Amino acid sequence: MIEPFLKWAGGKRWLTSSGGLPAPQHFDRYVEPFLGGGAVFFKLQPEVALLSDINGELIDLYRVVRDAPDALRERLEGHQARHCPEHYYATRAVVPDSLVERAARTLYLNRTCWNGLYRVNRKGEFNVPIGTKTAVVLEADDFLSIARNLQNADIRQCDFEETISQTVAGDFLFVDPPYTVRHNMNGFVKYNEKIFTWLDQVRLYAAVTAAAARGVSVVVTNADHESLRELYAGNFIYRRLSRSSVLSGLATGRGPTTEAMFIANL
């Protein structure tokens, strides 16, 4: 297994290491419309993939890892040599024109900001403060192997509905959206500049239901909330997953929690 190179809030490393990830024994293409840290992709290492996300900085980073891994490492080593609060905030304040420089900035900030959190203000500017971690280049970094695994991946910046609409029978669709529930329109995740609303959850449900009707194998992870269990009832198998919460900044906020999984055609 290749280790994901990116820490992402809501990431699924815990799921891939738990043995609780259901997947078809054979599938033609892996599709993931909320790419994030890509833990499931790196676990399965599919031969063909369609990977997408609405976050342009994230997609630029994946494209650079795929196409210019050595250049990315070189830029990261430069950030490592200069890392300090002054360099962090100076880097955070400016978005470079160069694609490789932008990708290195994204990964540098991800690895040194508070809790690896991705958050932007209303202007779309990354605004997470510096964290306690100082390592920018990690021992586990194997960008060449990651690049090889991404060579046959179509990596796109687009809305999830556009990606899901292109799935066909033989595809395995893994969907891990921001966890917004009814009666709490903001949920706990501001994703890019747009809040993922309950209406987006309903739109997502319609998209994955249509995909399942086309014969696509579908796994959706989501908040274990009554509103979502009701939404997916009837067309999907429900499974409750137990895990530890790690998002809180306080140890007392990192207790056990549950998530929902909705499955079709597996």
N, C-alpha and C positions, 0 to 999 in steps of 0.2 A: 504493500500500500504506500502511495505517495502522500506525504503529509501536506495538508493545505497550507499555503504560504501566507494566508490572510486571516486575521481574527475578525469575526463579524458577529454583531449582536444577533442572537437567535440562531447562530450557526448549529450545524447538526453533527459535529464531531462526536458528541456523546452518543448519538443514535448509531453512527457507523461503528463505534467501538462496543456497543451494547449487544450486538447480534440481533437487534430487534427490527432491522430494516428489511421489509419484504421487497423482493424484486423478482421479475420473471427469470426463469432459468435461461431463456434465450430471448433476445429482442434485437430488432434491426437498427434502432437508433435511440439514443438517450436524449431526452428533452427536459430542460430545466428553465423556467421563465423568471425565477427569482434567484439569480445565481449566488449572490452573497459570497461566502467563503468557499463554496464549491465542494464541501466535504463529501457529499454523496457521489459526485462526479469522480473525485480522486479515489474513492473507495472502489467504485465499480470499474474505473478505467475503460470506458466503452470505446469501441473502435470508431464509431461515428456519433457525433453529438450536435445538438442545437442548443446553445447556451445564450441566455439573454437576461437583461436587467434594464430598468429604466434609468439607473444611475450611470451617467456618462463617464465619470471619473473611474468607476469600477470597471466598466467595459474597456476603457483605454488601457487600464493596467493589465487586464488579461490578454489583450492583443499584443502588448509589448512583451509580456512574459513569453508568449508564443513565438513572436517574431524576432525579438532582440534580447534574449536572456542575458548575454554577456554584457551588453551595454547597460542593462538595468542594474546588474550587480555592481558594475563600476560606479554608477551614480550613487548607489546605496552606500558603498564604501566611503564615498566623499561625504555623505551625510553623517556616517558613523564617526569620521574623523573630526567633524565640526560640531557634533551634537552637544548642546547646552541649552538652557532656557532662551537665550538670545537668538540662537540659530533656529530653534523650534518656532518661535513666534514670528521671526522674519520669514521663514519658509511658509508658515501658515498664511501669511498676509499676501503672498504673491503667487499667482497661478502662471507657470511658465508657458511660453508658446510652443516649445518643443514637446512632441508626444512622449519621448523617452523621459524627459525631465519631469513632465506632469505625472507620469506613472511612478517614477521614483519618489516624487513628493507625496503622492497618495500613500504609498507603502511605508515611507518614512513616518508620516504622521500617524498612520494606523498602528505602527509598532511602538510609538513613543507617547501617544496621547493617553488620556485617562481611560482605562478599561477597554481600549481598542474600539471605542464607540464612534460611529459615523453619525454626525449631526450637523445640520446647516441652519443658518438663520433665514429670515424671510427673503434676503437677497440671494440666497443660494450659496453663501460663503461658509466654509467649514469653520466651526467655532468651538471645538472641544479643547479644553486646557491641556497642558502638558501633564503626563503621568509620571510614574516612578520608574518605569522600565527604561533602560538606556541602550539595550542591544538593538542595533539596526540590521546588521547582517548576522544571521543565526547559523549555528552548526547544522541544523536540519535543512537549510536552504539547498535545494537541488534544482535550480532553475532549468538546467538542461533536460532533466527527466520530465519536469513539468511541461516544458516546451514540446517535447516529443509527444506527450499525452494530449496536448492541445492541437496538434497539427491537423487533425481531421475534425476539428470542432468549428462549426459556424458560430461566431460570436457576434451578437447584435445588441444594439441599444434600442429597445422598443418596449411598448406596453405589453403586459402579459397576455392580453387577449389576442394580439397579433401572432404571438408565438404559438399559443395553444391551438389557434384556428388552423395551423399548418400541420398538426399531428394527424397521423393515419394509423390504421391497423398495423401492428408490428412494432410501433413505438412504445417506449416506456417513459411516461410523463411523471416526473417528480416535482411537486409543487409545495413550496414552503414560504407562504406570504407573510407580511407583517400581521401580527395577531390583534386585529381590531374586532370588537364584538358589538352587538346591538346595545343601545342605551349608553354607549361610551364611545362617541364618534371619533375621538382622538386616539383611543387605545393607549398604548404606551410607546409607540414608535412613530416618529416623524420620518417618513421615507423620502429622501431627496427633498425638493421644495414642496411636495404635495403630500397631504395627509392621506393615508390609505383608509378610506371610510367604510362604513357598513355597506354602502351602495357598491363599493368595489368588491366587497366580499360576495355580495349577491351576483355581481357580474362575473366574478371568478367561478362561483358555483355553476352558473349557466354554461360557462366555457368548458369546464372539466366534465360536466354532465354530457354535453354534446360530444366531447372527445371520447368518453366512455362508450357512447352509443355508436361511434365509428369503429369500435373494437380496440381502442387504445388502452393499454394497461396504465392505471392511474393510482398514484399514492399522493394524498394531500396531508400535510401536517398543519395543525392549526391550534388555536386556543381551545382548551377543554371547557367550553362554556355552553350553557343550555341553548342559547340562540344559534350557535353553529351546529350543535347536535341536531336540533330541529331542522335546520336548513338542509343538512345532508341526509336526513332520514329517508329511507326508502330506496334510494339509488346507490348507496355506498355502504360498505361494511364499516362499522365503527370499532375502533380499538383505542383503549386508554393507555397512555404511556406514562411511566413514572420517571422522574429525573430530579436532579438538584438544580435549583436556580442559582446562576452565577452572575447575573447582571447587577445585583445590588452592590453598592460601594461598601456596605457594612456586612460583616460576617453574619450578624443576626438576621439579615435579609436573604440569606442564601440557603434556606431550608428546602425540604422536598416539595415538589410541585408536580402537576400532571399536565400533559398535552394530549391533544386528540389526533388520531390518524383515521383518515377515511380512504377506503380501498375499493377499487373496481377492476374487474377482469384480470385478477391474479390467481 
